[in-house]
């Protein structure tokens, strides 16, 4: 049996080459890049969800104004609303708002139909919260149909004229630059 020396009992430390240190630094660099990338993705998703919320607020505000315009027209019978070229009666005449009839654009597509124009000419509703400005609507009479088929034909009933109104509503979200316009066609017999 071989006798161990006191000096051989413990192994001498070897010279370290630093491979573990290099591996750890590379691993930490990879983890840092992954963390920064994850944070950027999270920030982007947060901005996207905030913009979507703002868009939804603007859309709901515009829908509220649209419903208010329809409710206003429902309350008018039996009298046909008076039409004016300046909207002072609540109903505009067809294409009275169009700044340039020859360009082929509808009036709501023009640059000068801006928030200030809507504030001056649109009818505002005041019950919408969490928006930069209250939604507004404009009612335009654009067609009257006094002939055509009716259920009352042959029964002795007179055909009532049907009046078509176009309601255009504008809603703004929490941010003033988020703007939505919606339209509906409203038909009523008077």
N, CA and C of each residue as an Amber inpcrd file, in Angstrom:
protein
   570
   0.8260000  -1.1550000   0.0000000   0.0000000   0.0000000   0.0000000
   0.8820000   1.2330000   0.0000000   0.4210000   2.1130000  -0.7980000
   1.2100000   3.3200000  -0.9940000   0.8410000   4.3350000   0.0630000
   1.8150000   4.8790000   0.6020000   1.6050000   5.8710000   1.6340000
   1.5310000   7.2620000   1.0160000   0.5070000   8.0020000   1.3950000
   0.3310000   9.3500000   0.8390000   1.1590000  10.3410000   1.6290000
   1.7390000  11.1830000   0.9190000   2.4350000  12.2990000   1.5640000
   1.4290000  13.3710000   1.9380000   1.8990000  14.0780000   2.8810000
   1.0550000  15.1760000   3.2890000   0.8350000  16.1700000   2.1580000
   1.7830000  16.3410000   1.3640000   1.6890000  17.3330000   0.2840000
   0.8260000  16.8330000  -0.8570000   0.7100000  15.5590000  -1.0500000
  -0.0850000  15.0210000  -2.1440000  -1.5510000  14.8650000  -1.7730000
  -1.8300000  14.9650000  -0.4970000  -3.1980000  14.7620000  -0.0620000
  -4.1530000  15.7830000  -0.6860000  -3.7550000  16.9450000  -0.7930000
  -4.5950000  18.0180000  -1.3670000  -4.0550000  18.3830000  -2.7350000
  -4.9680000  18.4110000  -3.6720000  -4.5300000  18.7510000  -5.0270000
  -4.2420000  20.2400000  -5.1020000  -3.2440000  20.5260000  -5.8470000
  -2.8760000  21.9270000  -6.0210000  -3.8680000  22.6020000  -6.9660000
  -4.2160000  23.8190000  -6.6860000  -5.1160000  24.5160000  -7.5950000
  -4.4650000  24.6900000  -8.9610000  -5.2980000  24.4390000  -9.9780000
  -4.7940000  24.6220000 -11.3240000  -4.9240000  26.0800000 -11.7180000
  -4.2290000  26.4390000 -12.7510000  -4.3590000  27.8020000 -13.2700000
  -5.6920000  27.9140000 -13.9850000  -6.4830000  28.9180000 -13.6450000
  -7.7770000  29.1190000 -14.2920000  -7.5770000  29.9260000 -15.5580000
  -8.3590000  29.5710000 -16.5610000  -8.2190000  30.2380000 -17.8600000
  -9.3140000  31.2830000 -18.0790000 -10.3740000  31.3830000 -17.2480000
 -11.4290000  32.3880000 -17.3490000 -12.5710000  31.9950000 -18.2600000
 -12.6950000  30.7280000 -18.5860000 -13.7700000  30.2830000 -19.4840000
 -15.1460000  30.4790000 -18.8530000 -15.2880000  30.2400000 -17.5750000
 -16.5740000  30.4130000 -16.8960000 -16.9670000  31.8860000 -16.8840000
 -16.0180000  32.7540000 -16.6720000 -16.2900000  34.1910000 -16.6550000
 -16.7740000  34.6580000 -18.0320000 -16.1260000  34.2180000 -19.0800000
 -16.5270000  34.6000000 -20.4330000 -17.9250000  34.0460000 -20.7310000
 -18.1820000  32.7970000 -20.3620000 -19.4980000  32.2030000 -20.5820000
 -20.5750000  32.9890000 -19.8460000 -20.3450000  33.3450000 -18.6080000
 -21.3320000  34.1190000 -17.8190000 -21.5860000  35.4850000 -18.4300000
 -20.5460000  36.1600000 -18.8980000 -20.7270000  37.4800000 -19.5110000
 -21.5450000  37.3840000 -20.7990000 -21.2760000  36.3950000 -21.6230000
 -22.0430000  36.2060000 -22.8520000 -23.4960000  35.8860000 -22.5070000
 -23.7130000  35.0220000 -21.5290000 -25.0610000  34.6530000 -21.1140000
 -25.8190000  35.8750000 -20.5700000 -25.1540000  36.7020000 -19.7800000
 -25.7940000  37.9230000 -19.2660000 -26.1170000  38.9020000 -20.3920000
 -25.2460000  38.9930000 -21.3840000 -25.5170000  39.8810000 -22.5200000
 -26.7540000  39.4140000 -23.2800000 -26.8780000  38.0980000 -23.4720000
 -28.0550000  37.5520000 -24.1580000 -29.3250000  37.8260000 -23.3490000
 -29.2630000  37.6250000 -22.0600000 -30.4220000  37.9010000 -21.2030000
 -30.7970000  39.3820000 -21.2290000 -29.8180000  40.2590000 -21.2670000
 -30.0810000  41.7020000 -21.3120000 -30.7800000  42.0780000 -22.6200000
 -30.2980000  41.5310000 -23.7450000 -30.9270000  41.8220000 -25.0370000
 -32.3660000  41.3060000 -25.0510000 -32.5880000  40.1250000 -24.5160000
 -33.9430000  39.5790000 -24.4540000 -34.8450000  40.4420000 -23.5670000
 -34.3450000  40.9250000 -22.4570000 -35.1300000  41.7750000 -21.5560000
 -35.5000000  43.1020000 -22.1910000 -34.5300000  43.7350000 -22.8580000
 -34.7950000  45.0150000 -23.5210000 -35.8020000  44.8150000 -24.6490000
 -35.6550000  43.7560000 -25.4140000 -36.5920000  43.4640000 -26.4980000
 -38.0000000  43.2340000 -25.9460000 -38.1110000  42.5070000 -24.8500000
 -39.4160000  42.2810000 -24.2260000 -40.0430000  43.5660000 -23.7370000
 -39.2410000  44.4780000 -23.1840000 -39.7690000  45.7620000 -22.7140000
 -40.2570000  46.6070000 -23.8810000 -39.5050000  46.6120000 -24.9820000
 -39.9260000  47.3900000 -26.1460000 -41.2340000  46.8520000 -26.7110000
 -41.3780000  45.5410000 -26.7510000 -42.6070000  44.9300000 -27.2350000
 -43.7770000  45.2900000 -26.3260000 -43.5570000  45.2550000 -25.0360000
 -44.6120000  45.5980000 -24.0810000 -45.0330000  47.0570000 -24.2240000
 -44.0720000  47.9390000 -24.3900000 -44.3850000  49.3660000 -24.5540000
 -45.1790000  49.5810000 -25.8440000 -44.7800000  48.9110000 -26.9240000
 -45.5000000  49.0310000 -28.1840000 -46.9350000  48.5200000 -28.0470000
 -47.1180000  47.3870000 -27.3970000 -48.4620000  46.8450000 -27.2090000
 -49.3150000  47.7550000 -26.3350000 -48.6920000  48.3900000 -25.3490000
 -49.4310000  49.3190000 -24.4940000 -49.8920000  50.5320000 -25.2970000
 -49.0330000  51.0400000 -26.1630000 -49.4220000  52.1720000 -27.0150000
 -50.5450000  51.7740000 -27.9700000 -50.4290000  50.5690000 -28.5270000
 -51.4720000  50.0990000 -29.4410000 -52.8140000  49.9690000 -28.7360000
 -52.8160000  49.4430000 -27.5320000 -54.0850000  49.3000000 -26.8090000
 -54.6390000  50.6660000 -26.4020000 -53.7620000  51.6150000 -26.0770000
 -54.2270000  52.9700000 -25.7700000 -54.8480000  53.6480000 -26.9850000
 -54.2340000  53.4590000 -28.1520000 -54.7930000  54.0260000 -29.3790000
 -56.1260000  53.3790000 -29.7330000 -56.2230000  52.0760000 -29.5120000
 -57.4840000  51.3870000 -29.7930000 -58.5880000  51.8700000 -28.8540000
 -58.2480000  52.0920000 -27.6070000 -59.2240000  52.6280000 -26.6460000
 -59.6740000  54.0190000 -27.0790000 -58.7330000  54.8410000 -27.5150000
 -59.0570000  56.1910000 -27.9600000 -59.9440000  56.1510000 -29.2030000
 -59.6450000  55.2570000 -30.1310000 -60.4700000  55.0950000 -31.3280000
 -61.8850000  54.6670000 -30.9420000 -61.9930000  53.7200000 -30.0220000
 -63.3130000  53.2620000 -29.5850000 -64.1050000  54.3680000 -28.8990000
 -63.4340000  55.2030000 -28.0930000 -64.1200000  56.3440000 -27.4710000
 -64.6620000  57.2940000 -28.5360000 -63.8410000  57.5770000 -29.5510000
 -64.2760000  58.4830000 -30.6190000 -65.4380000  57.8760000 -31.3980000
 -65.3660000  56.5720000 -31.6700000 -66.4390000  55.9190000 -32.4150000
 -67.7320000  55.9260000 -31.6140000 -67.6560000  55.6320000 -30.3230000
 -68.8630000  55.6300000 -29.4880000 -69.4450000  57.0430000 -29.3710000
 -68.5830000  58.0530000 -29.3100000 -69.0600000  59.4350000 -29.2640000
 -69.7840000  59.7980000 -30.5640000 -69.2130000  59.3990000 -31.7030000
 -69.8560000  59.6760000 -32.9930000 -71.1860000  58.9380000 -33.1000000
 -71.2290000  57.7080000 -32.6340000 -72.4880000  56.9530000 -32.6480000
 -73.5430000  57.6210000 -31.7690000 -73.1310000  58.1700000 -30.6320000
 -74.0760000  58.8800000 -29.7560000 -74.6600000  60.0970000 -30.4600000
 -73.8060000  60.8290000 -31.1740000 -74.2930000  61.9980000 -31.9100000
 -75.2290000  61.5780000 -33.0400000 -74.9030000  60.4840000 -33.6930000
 -75.7580000  59.9750000 -34.7660000 -77.1440000  59.6120000 -34.2380000
 -77.1850000  58.9450000 -33.0970000 -78.4740000  58.5810000 -32.4820000
 -79.2390000  59.8180000 -32.0310000 -78.5190000  60.8500000 -31.5730000
 -79.1870000  62.0890000 -31.1720000 -79.8220000  62.7720000 -32.3810000
 -79.1350000  62.7510000 -33.5280000 -79.7030000  63.3220000 -34.7510000
 -80.9400000  62.5720000 -35.2060000 -80.8890000  61.2440000 -35.1280000
 -82.0570000  60.4460000 -35.5030000 -83.2230000  60.7040000 -34.5420000
 -82.9240000  60.8180000 -33.2600000 -83.9790000  61.0990000 -32.2790000
 -84.6090000  62.4660000 -32.5430000 -83.7880000  63.4480000 -32.9390000
 -84.3110000  64.7740000 -33.2430000 -85.2870000  64.6880000 -34.4200000
 -84.9490000  63.9130000 -35.4460000 -85.8420000  63.7650000 -36.6040000
 -87.1150000  63.0030000 -36.2460000 -87.0230000  62.0410000 -35.3580000
 -88.2010000  61.2760000 -34.9400000 -89.2130000  62.1810000 -34.2360000
 -88.7230000  63.1690000 -33.5070000 -89.6050000  64.0600000 -32.7480000
 -90.2760000  65.1290000 -33.6160000 -89.9260000  65.2580000 -34.8800000
 -90.4480000  66.3230000 -35.7300000 -91.8470000  66.0800000 -36.2970000
 -92.2650000  64.8260000 -36.6060000 -93.5920000  64.6590000 -37.2250000
 -94.6830000  65.2670000 -36.3630000 -95.7550000  65.6760000 -36.9440000
 -96.1880000  65.5170000 -38.3320000 -95.6210000  66.5780000 -39.2640000
 -94.8180000  67.4850000 -38.7560000 -94.3250000  68.5800000 -39.5830000
 -92.9530000  68.2410000 -40.1640000 -92.7960000  68.5130000 -41.4320000
 -91.5110000  68.3500000 -42.0940000 -90.5730000  69.4420000 -41.5910000
 -89.3670000  69.0930000 -41.1450000 -88.4440000  70.1380000 -40.6790000
 -88.1290000  71.1360000 -41.7910000 -88.0060000  72.3670000 -41.4090000
 -87.6850000  73.4280000 -42.3640000 -86.2140000  73.3060000 -42.7320000
 -85.9380000  73.4280000 -44.0120000 -84.5770000  73.2860000 -44.5400000
 -84.0080000  74.6710000 -44.7950000 -82.7140000  74.8400000 -44.4940000
 -82.0540000  76.1190000 -44.7620000 -80.6690000  75.8660000 -45.3530000
 -80.1530000  76.8630000 -46.0380000 -78.8310000  76.7470000 -46.6540000
 -77.7100000  76.9500000 -45.6530000 -78.0290000  77.5130000 -44.4910000
 -76.9810000  77.7590000 -43.4880000 -77.1320000  76.8760000 -42.2500000
 -78.0940000  75.9810000 -42.2420000 -78.2710000  75.0720000 -41.1140000
 -78.8990000  75.6850000 -39.8880000 -79.3780000  76.9060000 -40.0010000
 -79.9450000  77.5940000 -38.8320000 -81.2360000  76.9550000 -38.3340000
 -81.9050000  76.1910000 -39.1850000 -83.1480000  75.5290000 -38.7810000
 -82.9020000  74.1140000 -38.2470000 -81.6720000  73.6700000 -38.2790000
 -81.3400000  72.3250000 -37.8140000 -81.1770000  71.3350000 -38.9410000
 -81.6730000  71.6770000 -40.1470000 -81.5470000  70.8010000 -41.3080000
 -80.9800000  71.6100000 -42.4640000 -79.9040000  71.1310000 -43.0400000
 -79.2540000  71.7800000 -44.1750000 -79.9000000  71.2990000 -45.4680000
 -79.8940000  72.1660000 -46.4800000 -80.3310000  71.7260000 -47.8020000
 -79.1960000  70.9290000 -48.4460000 -79.5460000  70.1200000 -49.4240000
 -78.5640000  69.2250000 -50.0400000 -77.3940000  70.0080000 -50.6320000
 -76.1970000  69.5700000 -50.3230000 -74.9310000  70.1440000 -50.8060000
 -74.7220000  71.6090000 -50.4480000 -75.4700000  72.1390000 -49.5060000
 -75.2660000  73.5360000 -49.1020000 -73.9250000  73.7050000 -48.3920000
 -73.4010000  72.6480000 -47.7860000 -72.1350000  72.7330000 -47.0470000
 -70.9310000  72.5010000 -47.9350000 -71.1350000  72.0890000 -49.1750000
 -70.0270000  71.7230000 -50.0490000 -69.2910000  72.9650000 -50.5290000
 -68.0350000  73.1350000 -50.1470000 -67.2930000  74.3270000 -50.5680000
 -66.9290000  74.3230000 -52.0540000 -66.9070000  73.1460000 -52.6780000
 -66.5550000  73.0620000 -54.0970000 -67.3190000  71.8960000 -54.7120000
 -68.3890000  72.2110000 -55.3870000 -69.2390000  71.1780000 -55.9610000
 -68.5610000  70.5120000 -57.1670000 -67.6680000  71.2220000 -57.8550000
 -67.0870000  70.7210000 -59.1010000 -65.9650000  69.7090000 -58.8920000
 -65.4190000  69.5770000 -57.7020000 -64.2630000  68.6910000 -57.5090000
 -64.6330000  67.2260000 -57.3120000 -65.9070000  66.9160000 -57.1980000
 -66.3270000  65.5340000 -57.0610000 -66.2090000  64.9660000 -55.6550000
 -65.7930000  65.7550000 -54.6850000 -65.6940000  65.2930000 -53.3010000
 -66.9740000  65.6340000 -52.5610000 -67.2790000  64.8270000 -51.5780000
 -68.3780000  65.1590000 -50.6870000 -67.9130000  66.2270000 -49.7160000
 -68.8530000  66.9490000 -49.1380000 -68.4870000  68.0840000 -48.2960000
 -67.6510000  67.6690000 -47.1020000 -67.8800000  66.4980000 -46.5410000
 -67.1570000  66.0880000 -45.3330000 -65.7210000  65.6540000 -45.6220000
 -65.3380000  65.5370000 -46.9240000 -63.9630000  65.1780000 -47.2880000
 -63.0600000  66.3860000 -47.4880000 -63.5760000  67.5810000 -47.4030000
 -62.7690000  68.7700000 -47.6530000 -61.9310000  69.1360000 -46.4310000
 -60.7750000  69.7000000 -46.7080000 -59.8400000  70.0750000 -45.6410000
 -60.4160000  71.1670000 -44.7500000 -61.1550000  72.0940000 -45.3310000
 -61.6700000  73.2020000 -44.5170000 -62.8770000  72.8080000 -43.6680000
 -63.3300000  71.5490000 -43.7650000 -64.3450000  71.0390000 -42.8320000
 -63.5560000  70.4550000 -41.6600000 -63.1620000  71.2970000 -40.7550000
 -62.2650000  70.9330000 -39.6640000 -63.0000000  71.0480000 -38.3240000
 -62.3150000  70.7880000 -37.2090000 -62.9910000  70.8690000 -35.9050000
 -63.6570000  72.2200000 -35.6320000 -63.0490000  73.3060000 -36.1090000
 -63.6660000  74.6210000 -35.9010000 -64.9910000  74.7200000 -36.6690000
 -65.0260000  74.1630000 -37.8870000 -66.2590000  74.1750000 -38.6720000
 -67.3370000  73.3750000 -37.9530000 -66.9680000  72.1880000 -37.4540000
 -67.9370000  71.3660000 -36.7310000 -68.4250000  72.0810000 -35.4770000
 -67.5410000  72.7800000 -34.7820000 -67.9470000  73.5100000 -33.5850000
 -68.9210000  74.6290000 -33.8790000 -68.7860000  75.2600000 -35.0320000
 -69.6630000  76.3590000 -35.4220000 -70.9810000  75.8630000 -36.0140000
 -70.9310000  74.8430000 -36.8580000 -72.1040000  74.4310000 -37.6390000
 -72.8000000  73.1700000 -37.1450000 -72.1190000  72.3280000 -36.4170000
 -72.7250000  71.0910000 -35.9550000 -73.5400000  71.2880000 -34.6870000
 -74.5040000  70.4060000 -34.4930000 -75.2910000  70.4140000 -33.2600000
 -74.6070000  69.4640000 -32.2760000 -74.2410000  69.9610000 -31.1190000
 -73.4640000  69.1750000 -30.1620000 -74.3680000  68.5130000 -29.1320000
 -73.9370000  67.3600000 -28.6860000 -74.5730000  66.7380000 -27.5260000
 -73.5770000  66.8580000 -26.3740000 -74.0750000  66.9320000 -25.1650000
 -73.2010000  67.2650000 -24.0440000 -73.0790000  66.1670000 -23.0030000
 -73.5510000  64.9880000 -23.2990000 -73.5800000  63.9590000 -22.2630000
 -72.4620000  62.9250000 -22.3790000 -71.4560000  63.1620000 -23.1990000
 -70.3950000  62.1850000 -23.4030000 -69.1640000  62.6030000 -22.5990000
 -68.6730000  61.6840000 -21.7750000 -67.5000000  61.9770000 -20.9600000
 -66.2410000  61.3620000 -21.5380000 -65.1010000  61.7380000 -21.0030000
 -63.7920000  61.2060000 -21.3740000 -63.4230000  61.4590000 -22.8310000
 -63.8710000  62.5620000 -23.4100000 -63.4940000  62.9090000 -24.7740000
 -62.9420000  64.3350000 -24.7820000 -62.1130000  64.6340000 -25.7950000
 -61.4970000  65.9610000 -25.8840000 -62.5170000  67.0400000 -26.1980000
 -63.5070000  66.7240000 -27.0370000 -64.5960000  67.6620000 -27.3150000
 -65.8690000  66.8520000 -27.5490000 -66.9780000  67.4860000 -27.2910000
 -68.2610000  66.7990000 -27.3900000 -68.5950000  66.4880000 -28.8630000
 -69.2500000  65.3560000 -29.0890000 -69.5990000  64.9910000 -30.4610000
 -70.6710000  65.9060000 -31.0370000 -70.6320000  66.0610000 -32.3540000
 -71.5840000  66.9300000 -33.0510000 -72.1740000  66.1780000 -34.2420000
 -73.2970000  66.6790000 -34.7180000 -73.9300000  66.0770000 -35.8930000
 -74.5160000  67.1650000 -36.7740000 -74.6930000  66.8100000 -38.0450000
 -75.2900000  67.6840000 -39.0390000 -76.3450000  66.8630000 -39.7750000
 -77.5170000  67.4490000 -39.9730000 -78.5940000  66.7840000 -40.7110000
 -78.7570000  67.4920000 -42.0430000 -78.7980000  66.6850000 -43.0960000
 -78.9270000  67.2240000 -44.4480000 -80.1060000  66.5270000 -45.1280000
 -81.0520000  67.3150000 -45.6480000 -82.1500000  66.7370000 -46.4220000
 -81.6680000  66.6040000 -47.8600000 -81.7350000  65.3790000 -48.3910000
 -81.2100000  65.2420000 -49.7360000 -82.1520000  64.6070000 -50.7460000
 -83.3060000  64.1380000 -50.3220000 -84.2020000  63.5670000 -51.3150000
 -85.6110000  63.4760000 -50.7560000 -86.5900000  63.7440000 -51.6100000
 -87.9890000  63.5420000 -51.2730000 -88.5950000  62.6500000 -52.3480000
 -89.2240000  61.5770000 -51.9200000 -89.8520000  60.6410000 -52.8430000
 -91.3440000  60.6700000 -52.5640000 -92.1050000  61.0890000 -53.5740000
 -93.5550000  61.1690000 -53.3770000 -94.3090000  60.1970000 -54.2740000
 -93.6060000  59.3210000 -54.9420000 -94.2630000  58.3110000 -55.7620000
 -93.5490000  56.9810000 -55.5390000 -94.1580000  55.9470000 -56.0320000
 -93.5530000  54.6350000 -55.8800000 -94.5300000  53.6770000 -55.2490000
 -94.0780000  52.5090000 -55.0090000 -94.9520000  51.4850000 -54.4850000
 -95.1930000  51.6830000 -53.0020000 -96.3770000  51.3280000 -52.6100000
 -96.7650000  51.4630000 -51.2180000 -97.7380000  50.3460000 -50.8740000
 -97.8150000  50.0030000 -49.6390000 -98.7780000  49.0020000 -49.1880000
-100.1970000  49.5300000 -49.3560000-100.3530000  50.8440000 -49.2950000
-101.6750000  51.4350000 -49.3670000-102.2510000  51.5190000 -50.7660000
-101.5020000  51.1370000 -51.7980000-102.0070000  51.2270000 -53.1710000
-103.1780000  50.2580000 -53.3390000-104.2330000  50.7270000 -53.9190000
-105.4120000  49.8980000 -54.1470000-106.3570000  49.8980000 -52.9650000
-105.9370000  50.4140000 -51.8380000-106.7880000  50.4380000 -50.6590000
-107.4270000  51.7930000 -50.4390000-107.1740000  52.7230000 -51.3500000
-107.7550000  54.0510000 -51.2070000-106.8920000  54.9940000 -50.3890000
-105.8090000  54.4960000 -49.8210000-104.9430000  55.3730000 -49.0200000
-104.0190000  56.1540000 -49.9360000-103.7820000  57.3910000 -49.5720000
-102.8630000  58.2240000 -50.3440000-101.4300000  57.8900000 -49.9520000
-100.5630000  57.8630000 -50.9540000 -99.1440000  57.6090000 -50.6740000
 -98.5480000  58.8540000 -50.0230000 -97.9120000  58.6700000 -48.9100000
 -97.2830000  59.7920000 -48.2260000 -95.8680000  59.9840000 -48.7450000
 -95.4610000  61.2180000 -48.9120000 -94.0910000  61.4570000 -49.3620000
 -93.0990000  60.9810000 -48.2870000 -92.0070000  60.4050000 -48.7450000
 -90.9360000  59.9800000 -47.8450000 -89.7560000  60.9150000 -48.0560000
 -89.2340000  61.4150000 -46.9730000 -88.1170000  62.3440000 -47.0340000
 -86.8750000  61.6380000 -46.5040000 -85.8060000  61.7250000 -47.2650000
 -84.5300000  61.1220000 -46.8970000 -83.6200000  62.1930000 -46.3130000
 -83.0880000  61.9000000 -45.1490000 -82.1160000  62.7880000 -44.5030000
 -80.8060000  62.0380000 -44.3260000 -79.7110000  62.7240000 -44.5310000
 -78.3880000  62.1690000 -44.2630000 -77.8750000  62.8140000 -42.9730000
 -77.5550000  61.9920000 -42.0160000 -77.0120000  62.4900000 -40.7460000
 -75.5350000  62.1370000 -40.7210000 -74.7050000  63.1470000 -40.5730000
 -73.2650000  62.9540000 -40.4600000 -72.8560000  63.3800000 -39.0630000
 -72.1730000  62.4840000 -38.3630000 -71.7600000  62.7770000 -36.9880000
 -70.2510000  62.6730000 -36.8700000 -69.6960000  63.4970000 -36.0020000
 -68.2460000  63.5250000 -35.7560000 -68.0060000  63.3180000 -34.2710000
 -67.1300000  62.3690000 -33.9700000 -66.7470000  62.1110000 -32.5850000
 -65.2440000  62.2100000 -32.4310000 -64.8150000  62.6410000 -31.2590000
 -63.3970000  62.7890000 -30.9430000 -63.1130000  61.9520000 -29.7110000
 -61.9390000  61.3400000 -29.6900000 -61.5510000  60.5290000 -28.5460000
 -60.9430000  61.3670000 -27.4460000 -60.2160000  60.7200000 -26.5720000
 -59.5250000  61.4030000 -25.4820000 -58.4560000  62.3380000 -26.0410000
 -57.8210000  61.9140000 -27.1160000 -56.8470000  62.7260000 -27.8190000
 -57.5940000  63.4860000 -28.9190000 -57.3540000  64.7720000 -29.0560000
 -58.0990000  65.5950000 -30.0190000 -57.8210000  65.2150000 -31.4660000
 -56.7300000  64.5090000 -31.7250000 -56.4200000  64.1240000 -33.1040000
 -57.1210000  62.8360000 -33.5280000 -57.7380000  62.1370000 -32.5890000
 -58.4880000  60.9260000 -32.9360000 -59.9040000  61.3370000 -33.2830000
 -60.2210000  61.2820000 -34.5640000 -61.5090000  61.7840000 -35.0490000
 -62.1820000  60.7100000 -35.8980000 -63.4630000  60.5160000 -35.6560000
 -64.2560000  59.5460000 -36.3970000 -65.4960000  60.2490000 -36.9310000
 -65.8390000  59.9660000 -38.1840000 -67.0840000  60.4570000 -38.7620000
 -67.9130000  59.2620000 -39.2060000 -69.1800000  59.2740000 -38.8660000
 -70.1050000  58.2190000 -39.2780000 -71.3380000  58.8750000 -39.8970000
 -72.0250000  58.1050000 -40.7360000 -73.2250000  58.6270000 -41.3880000
 -74.3320000  57.5930000 -41.3630000 -75.5430000  58.0880000 -41.4120000
 -76.6970000  57.2050000 -41.5860000 -77.7110000  57.9250000 -42.4680000
 -78.5500000  57.1330000 -43.0880000 -79.6540000  57.6670000 -43.8730000
 -80.9300000  57.4140000 -43.1030000 -81.6920000  58.4530000 -42.9230000
 -82.9250000  58.3880000 -42.1400000 -84.0970000  58.7050000 -43.0670000
 -85.0810000  57.8290000 -43.0860000 -86.2550000  58.0100000 -43.9550000
 -87.4790000  58.1730000 -43.0660000 -88.2690000  59.2030000 -43.3580000
 -89.4660000  59.4840000 -42.5530000 -90.5700000  59.9430000 -43.4780000
 -91.7630000  59.5370000 -43.2020000 -92.9400000  60.0250000 -43.9450000
 -93.5600000  61.1530000 -43.1440000 -93.9230000  62.2230000 -43.8300000
 -94.5240000  63.3860000 -43.1690000 -95.8960000  63.6510000 -43.7290000
